[in-house]
Amino acid sequence: MGASKLIDEATNALREFGIGRDQLNERSAMTLLALLQLKDGDSWEQATNPMLGTRAIMDWIRDQFGIAYKPNTRETIRRFTLHQFVIAGLVEENADERDRPINSPKWNYRVTDEALTVFRDYGKSDFASLVEDYLLGHPAFATLAEERRNLPKTPVVLPSGSVLSLSPGGQSVLIKAMVEEMLPRFAPGCRVAYIDDTDHKLGVIDAGLLDDLDITMERHHKAPDVIAWDERRGWLFLMEAVSTNGPVDVTRKTELQALFSKQWDKAVLVSCFPSRRTMQKYLPLLAWETEAWCADTPDHMMHLNGSRFMGPYAD
């Protein structure tokens, strides 16, 4: 069996399981094959389900299929492939330690035992019926996505007065608070240039503003959840919505500095939390010279050290 044929079969298997259209691609197929530890020459009966981190998945794809993804592709694989596999019930996270911290380097994924049993029968006459039985107890991701599309959207009013419709639920609720509550208080009159909502359906809000600021947002970039420009003070707000993960820790600060190197002397980094209780979990991780804001106490901003309460640090 050639590698391309195996990848085609993996894509078809995902289609049978009802994975969303955006996941029916080579990247997701090879991610599945890595999780199943299948390579050219293997049969589907040989599939296994070890626990693998994204680095190990990318190494398998490189070694077995000759595709060397760049390190920053790791986030793309997590957000646009593994996340959907988990929602669909094909993959589970941290089977060895369910309460592992979200920022742990040991975070891992594996195909569930139930799904593994079905995958091992790919190509056999009973595969379709096995998938059908499986889906009776595990709603397909495509079905889940359709239900999400039918949910009421989360409206958010920009500082300009225009209204956007964010994806329902999830971190979109926190992003709504960031735009409608935090920005008017701490950056009145600012312009919102970018929003990454729960389902990543938005993105660039004001392309002209990004051009003026010489900011280029590529699909593979791990952009902040909200980017806003305070023209009066010349401050660029880079804001992260932290409902379950993703505060501005030392690693994230370094990533943002690389991504916004041309604008770093204007950057104000803000970790935004739904509540002080949530913030307490991440407080030891927050980088110095950044800000922290909580939606349940919107009038207050906490500054982590530095020579001023809030503002950019050029050096």
SEVEX-431866 format. One line per field, with one value per residue (C-alpha): residue number from 1; residue in three letters; x, y, z. Coordinates in nm, 4 decimals. Layout:
N
num: (NUM|...)
residu: (Ala|...)
c1: (X|...)
c2: (Y|...)
c3: (Z|...)
REM end
This chain:
315
num: (1|2|3|4|5|6|7|8|9|10|11|12|13|14|15|16|17|18|19|20|21|22|23|24|25|26|27|28|29|30|31|32|33|34|35|36|37|38|39|40|41|42|43|44|45|46|47|48|49|50|51|52|53|54|55|56|57|58|59|60|61|62|63|64|65|66|67|68|69|70|71|72|73|74|75|76|77|78|79|80|81|82|83|84|85|86|87|88|89|90|91|92|93|94|95|96|97|98|99|100|101|102|103|104|105|106|107|108|109|110|111|112|113|114|115|116|117|118|119|120|121|122|123|124|125|126|127|128|129|130|131|132|133|134|135|136|137|138|139|140|141|142|143|144|145|146|147|148|149|150|151|152|153|154|155|156|157|158|159|160|161|162|163|164|165|166|167|168|169|170|171|172|173|174|175|176|177|178|179|180|181|182|183|184|185|186|187|188|189|190|191|192|193|194|195|196|197|198|199|200|201|202|203|204|205|206|207|208|209|210|211|212|213|214|215|216|217|218|219|220|221|222|223|224|225|226|227|228|229|230|231|232|233|234|235|236|237|238|239|240|241|242|243|244|245|246|247|248|249|250|251|252|253|254|255|256|257|258|259|260|261|262|263|264|265|266|267|268|269|270|271|272|273|274|275|276|277|278|279|280|281|282|283|284|285|286|287|288|289|290|291|292|293|294|295|296|297|298|299|300|301|302|303|304|305|306|307|308|309|310|311|312|313|314|315)
residu: (Met|Gly|Ala|Ser|Lys|Leu|Ile|Asp|Glu|Ala|Thr|Asn|Ala|Leu|Arg|Glu|Phe|Gly|Ile|Gly|Arg|Asp|Gln|Leu|Asn|Glu|Arg|Ser|Ala|Met|Thr|Leu|Leu|Ala|Leu|Leu|Gln|Leu|Lys|Asp|Gly|Asp|Ser|Trp|Glu|Gln|Ala|Thr|Asn|Pro|Met|Leu|Gly|Thr|Arg|Ala|Ile|Met|Asp|Trp|Ile|Arg|Asp|Gln|Phe|Gly|Ile|Ala|Tyr|Lys|Pro|Asn|Thr|Arg|Glu|Thr|Ile|Arg|Arg|Phe|Thr|Leu|His|Gln|Phe|Val|Ile|Ala|Gly|Leu|Val|Glu|Glu|Asn|Ala|Asp|Glu|Arg|Asp|Arg|Pro|Ile|Asn|Ser|Pro|Lys|Trp|Asn|Tyr|Arg|Val|Thr|Asp|Glu|Ala|Leu|Thr|Val|Phe|Arg|Asp|Tyr|Gly|Lys|Ser|Asp|Phe|Ala|Ser|Leu|Val|Glu|Asp|Tyr|Leu|Leu|Gly|His|Pro|Ala|Phe|Ala|Thr|Leu|Ala|Glu|Glu|Arg|Arg|Asn|Leu|Pro|Lys|Thr|Pro|Val|Val|Leu|Pro|Ser|Gly|Ser|Val|Leu|Ser|Leu|Ser|Pro|Gly|Gly|Gln|Ser|Val|Leu|Ile|Lys|Ala|Met|Val|Glu|Glu|Met|Leu|Pro|Arg|Phe|Ala|Pro|Gly|Cys|Arg|Val|Ala|Tyr|Ile|Asp|Asp|Thr|Asp|His|Lys|Leu|Gly|Val|Ile|Asp|Ala|Gly|Leu|Leu|Asp|Asp|Leu|Asp|Ile|Thr|Met|Glu|Arg|His|His|Lys|Ala|Pro|Asp|Val|Ile|Ala|Trp|Asp|Glu|Arg|Arg|Gly|Trp|Leu|Phe|Leu|Met|Glu|Ala|Val|Ser|Thr|Asn|Gly|Pro|Val|Asp|Val|Thr|Arg|Lys|Thr|Glu|Leu|Gln|Ala|Leu|Phe|Ser|Lys|Gln|Trp|Asp|Lys|Ala|Val|Leu|Val|Ser|Cys|Phe|Pro|Ser|Arg|Arg|Thr|Met|Gln|Lys|Tyr|Leu|Pro|Leu|Leu|Ala|Trp|Glu|Thr|Glu|Ala|Trp|Cys|Ala|Asp|Thr|Pro|Asp|His|Met|Met|His|Leu|Asn|Gly|Ser|Arg|Phe|Met|Gly|Pro|Tyr|Ala|Asp)
c1: (0.0000|0.1486|0.1551|-0.0791|-0.3296|-0.3150|-0.3742|-0.6718|-0.8137|-0.7712|-0.9534|-1.2363|-1.2518|-1.2909|-1.5668|-1.7481|-1.7236|-1.8883|-1.5903|-1.6439|-1.5570|-1.2697|-1.1011|-1.1204|-0.7665|-0.4200|-0.3133|-0.6006|-0.5611|-0.1912|-0.2665|-0.5093|-0.2528|0.0075|-0.2339|-0.2998|0.0742|0.0056|0.2617|0.3148|0.2860|0.0740|-0.2789|-0.5566|-0.5702|-0.2285|-0.3573|-0.2701|-0.3551|-0.0584|-0.0710|0.1064|0.1782|0.1589|0.5374|0.5348|0.2488|0.4437|0.7573|0.5609|0.4232|0.7744|0.9388|0.6674|0.5139|0.7974|0.6019|0.8081|0.5641|0.7169|0.7050|0.4388|0.2066|0.1621|-0.1127|-0.2904|-0.2963|-0.4292|-0.6983|-0.8166|-0.7701|-0.7222|-0.9840|-1.2454|-1.1361|-1.1930|-1.5357|-1.6395|-1.5355|-1.2689|-0.9816|-0.9392|-0.7004|-0.4681|-0.6006|-0.3234|-0.4032|-0.7415|-0.6707|-0.3351|-0.2728|-0.3566|-0.0038|0.1718|0.4314|0.2960|-0.0459|-0.1334|-0.3958|-0.4951|-0.7661|-1.0317|-1.0475|-1.3960|-1.2902|-0.9736|-1.1827|-1.3795|-1.0734|-0.9098|-1.1965|-1.1524|-1.1800|-1.3860|-1.7477|-1.8779|-1.6958|-1.9936|-2.2265|-1.9692|-1.9389|-2.3177|-2.3376|-2.0573|-2.2289|-2.5471|-2.3609|-2.1156|-2.2758|-2.0674|-1.8736|-2.0578|-2.3863|-2.2485|-2.1252|-2.4665|-2.6315|-2.3852|-2.4680|-2.8349|-2.7706|-2.8248|-2.5094|-2.3319|-2.3764|-2.0920|-2.0982|-1.7670|-1.6478|-1.7497|-2.1092|-2.1259|-2.2437|-2.0774|-2.2193|-1.9721|-1.9998|-2.2349|-2.1009|-1.7454|-1.4920|-1.7109|-1.8954|-1.5669|-1.4600|-1.7916|-1.7076|-1.3553|-1.4857|-1.7918|-1.6648|-1.2853|-1.1983|-1.4435|-1.3018|-0.9308|-0.9003|-1.1950|-1.2302|-1.0080|-1.0606|-1.0875|-0.8766|-0.9010|-1.1203|-1.0715|-1.3977|-1.4871|-1.5116|-1.2423|-1.4999|-1.3978|-1.0424|-0.9619|-1.2203|-1.0446|-0.7975|-0.7188|-0.6175|-0.3909|-0.2263|-0.1770|-0.0101|0.2034|0.0552|0.0312|-0.1851|-0.1170|-0.3366|-0.0554|0.0106|-0.1066|-0.2808|-0.4184|-0.7919|-0.8467|-0.6282|-0.7291|-0.5593|-0.5715|-0.4701|-0.4766|-0.1991|-0.0423|-0.1039|-0.1682|-0.3746|-0.2988|-0.5583|-0.6034|-0.9371|-0.8486|-1.1512|-0.9680|-0.6145|-0.3889|-0.2780|0.0135|0.2833|0.6552|0.6254|0.3246|0.4904|0.7921|0.5629|0.3819|0.7081|0.8190|0.4831|0.4585|0.8278|0.7613|0.4951|0.6474|0.7161|0.3385|0.2163|0.0046|-0.0441|-0.3635|-0.4782|-0.8580|-1.0462|-1.4176|-1.3682|-1.1108|-1.1519|-1.0351|-0.7505|-0.6213|-0.5404|-0.3149|-0.1755|0.1635|0.2094|0.1460|0.4461|0.5810|0.5000|0.1585|-0.1957|-0.4767|-0.8494|-1.1542|-1.5028|-1.6664|-1.4831|-1.4684|-1.3652|-1.0310|-0.7074|-0.4171|-0.0647|0.2205|0.5148|0.7065|0.7686|0.4113|0.0556|-0.0280|0.1446|0.3991|0.7536|0.9870|1.2899)
c2: (0.0000|0.3361|0.6256|0.8347|0.5489|0.5162|0.8899|0.8697|0.5823|0.7803|1.0751|0.8461|0.6903|1.0367|1.1110|0.7944|0.9075|1.2375|1.4607|1.8161|1.9222|2.1413|1.8327|1.6247|1.7086|1.5605|1.7181|1.5617|1.2270|1.2084|1.3165|1.0253|0.7841|0.9100|0.8543|0.5033|0.4521|0.3395|0.3789|0.2682|-0.1112|-0.1480|-0.2822|-0.1152|-0.4225|-0.3176|0.0127|0.0964|0.3910|0.5178|0.8533|1.1138|1.4822|1.7107|1.7022|1.3214|1.3388|1.5810|1.3647|1.0590|1.2543|1.3724|1.0316|0.8202|1.0546|1.2953|1.6085|1.8300|2.0736|2.3850|2.4110|2.6814|2.4382|2.2639|2.5089|2.4555|2.0793|2.1304|2.3850|2.2631|1.8852|1.7416|1.9696|1.8423|1.4800|1.5227|1.6836|1.3969|1.1427|0.9789|1.1011|1.1548|1.3860|1.2786|0.9294|0.8823|1.1958|1.3595|1.6654|1.7487|2.1274|2.2780|2.4157|2.0875|1.9682|1.6170|1.7000|1.4133|1.2593|0.9069|0.7398|0.5982|0.2221|0.2156|0.4104|0.2001|-0.1160|0.0353|0.1740|-0.1688|-0.2966|-0.0290|-0.1878|-0.4804|-0.5401|-0.4594|-0.1262|0.0898|-0.0870|-0.0619|0.3140|0.3433|0.1630|0.3781|0.7017|0.6013|0.6679|0.9296|1.2100|1.2895|1.6155|1.7362|1.6935|1.8755|2.1566|2.1864|2.2114|2.4848|2.6777|2.6659|2.8098|3.1819|3.3777|3.5982|3.9629|4.2015|4.5778|4.7241|5.0645|5.2009|5.1010|4.8260|4.4823|4.1456|3.7976|3.5715|3.1948|3.0797|3.0095|2.9204|3.1989|3.4209|3.5291|3.6439|3.8146|4.0036|4.1330|4.2275|4.4358|4.5857|4.6252|4.6287|4.8380|5.1254|5.1564|5.1281|5.2202|5.4501|5.5357|5.2492|5.0513|4.6714|4.5181|4.1435|3.8966|3.5191|3.3756|3.0272|2.8582|3.0749|3.2025|3.5660|3.6985|4.0235|4.2887|4.5955|4.5020|4.8661|4.9277|4.6237|4.7504|5.0941|4.9320|4.7078|4.3941|4.0808|3.7983|3.4642|3.1594|2.9766|3.2647|3.2136|3.5486|3.7052|3.6670|4.0429|4.3146|4.6777|5.0074|5.3106|5.5869|5.8618|5.7036|5.4971|5.1722|4.8338|4.6094|4.2379|4.0531|3.6865|3.5397|3.2958|3.0837|2.7486|2.8219|3.0689|3.3467|3.5723|3.3690|3.3961|3.1637|3.3455|3.6834|3.5654|3.4426|3.7751|3.9662|3.7676|3.8115|4.1850|4.2766|4.5880|4.7098|4.5911|4.9432|5.0029|4.6693|4.6334|4.2671|4.1765|3.8401|3.8550|3.6199|3.5579|3.5840|3.6390|3.2749|3.1688|3.4202|3.2750|2.9479|3.1226|3.4078|3.2396|3.1930|3.5489|3.7290|4.0469|4.3775|4.2511|4.3294|4.1124|4.1940|4.0075|4.0362|4.0059|4.3208|4.5204|4.8530|4.7184|4.6223|4.4452|4.5285|4.2827|4.4956|4.7240|5.0979|5.2063|5.0929|5.0218|5.0839|4.9458|4.8475|4.9200|4.7434)
c3: (0.0000|-0.0987|0.1442|-0.0723|-0.0840|0.2950|0.3343|0.0957|0.3007|0.6234|0.4665|0.3614|0.7090|0.8615|0.6107|0.7173|1.0803|0.9902|1.0622|0.9394|0.5859|0.7066|0.8521|0.5325|0.4273|0.4159|0.7456|0.9395|0.7620|0.8492|1.2066|1.2353|1.0890|1.3367|1.6252|1.4927|1.4254|1.0679|0.7913|0.4326|0.4157|0.7295|0.7317|0.9286|1.1527|1.2865|1.4241|1.7854|2.0083|2.2107|2.3874|2.1738|2.2069|1.9039|1.8669|1.8431|1.5905|1.3724|1.3992|1.2783|0.9831|0.8945|0.9301|0.7655|0.5086|0.4342|0.5341|0.7657|0.9242|1.0759|1.4578|1.4496|1.2689|1.6030|1.6986|1.3644|1.4237|1.7752|1.6873|1.3487|1.3676|1.7169|1.8733|1.6288|1.6771|2.0526|2.0043|1.7771|2.0402|1.8232|2.0380|2.4112|2.5927|2.8754|2.9277|3.1858|3.3899|3.3324|3.5459|3.3834|3.3708|3.0310|2.9903|3.0722|2.8166|2.8820|2.7303|2.4967|2.2710|2.1781|1.9740|2.2070|2.2493|2.0958|1.7881|1.7528|1.7285|1.4396|1.2590|1.2652|1.0476|0.7802|0.4346|0.5560|0.4601|0.8080|0.8459|0.7465|0.9885|1.2684|1.2083|1.2083|1.5428|1.6815|1.5823|1.7635|2.0860|1.9570|1.7542|1.4492|1.4563|1.1466|1.3357|1.6377|1.4151|1.2514|1.5926|1.6870|1.3697|1.4655|1.8120|1.8693|1.7889|2.0413|1.9333|2.0120|1.9657|1.8453|1.9695|1.6284|1.7005|1.4383|1.5485|1.4846|1.5420|1.7203|1.7423|2.0194|2.3655|2.4560|2.4799|2.2588|2.5748|2.7267|2.4031|2.4028|2.7525|2.6441|2.3532|2.5226|2.8806|2.8953|2.5894|2.6556|3.0080|2.9375|2.5686|2.4913|2.1246|2.0115|1.6899|1.6844|1.4084|1.4758|1.6697|1.6921|1.8282|1.9538|1.6134|1.4500|1.1997|1.2177|1.2153|1.0399|1.1245|0.9864|0.7118|0.6383|0.9989|1.0000|0.6810|0.8353|1.1354|0.9094|1.0663|0.8538|0.9859|0.8191|0.8781|1.0577|1.2959|1.6529|1.6706|1.9907|2.0464|2.0123|1.8592|1.9171|1.8336|2.0627|1.8230|2.0858|2.2898|2.0115|2.1995|2.0385|2.2662|2.2218|2.4273|2.5156|2.6306|2.9082|2.9901|2.9805|2.8570|2.6834|2.9246|2.8397|3.0108|2.9328|2.6327|2.4887|2.5462|2.3463|2.0658|2.0542|2.0493|1.7431|1.5711|1.6460|1.6411|1.4292|1.6724|2.0003|2.1252|2.1078|2.2474|2.5618|2.6555|2.8420|2.9764|3.0162|3.2481|3.3075|3.6850|3.9569|4.0552|3.7082|3.7167|4.0443|3.8668|3.6171|3.8259|3.8912|3.5135|3.3978|3.2498|3.4046|3.2375|3.1263|3.2395|3.3779|3.3583|3.4899|3.3427|3.6853|3.8063|3.4821|3.6375|3.7577|3.5817|3.7490|3.6377|3.6867|3.7965|3.5610|3.5709|3.4904|3.5542|3.1917|2.8602|2.6151|2.7022|2.4149|2.5623)
REM end
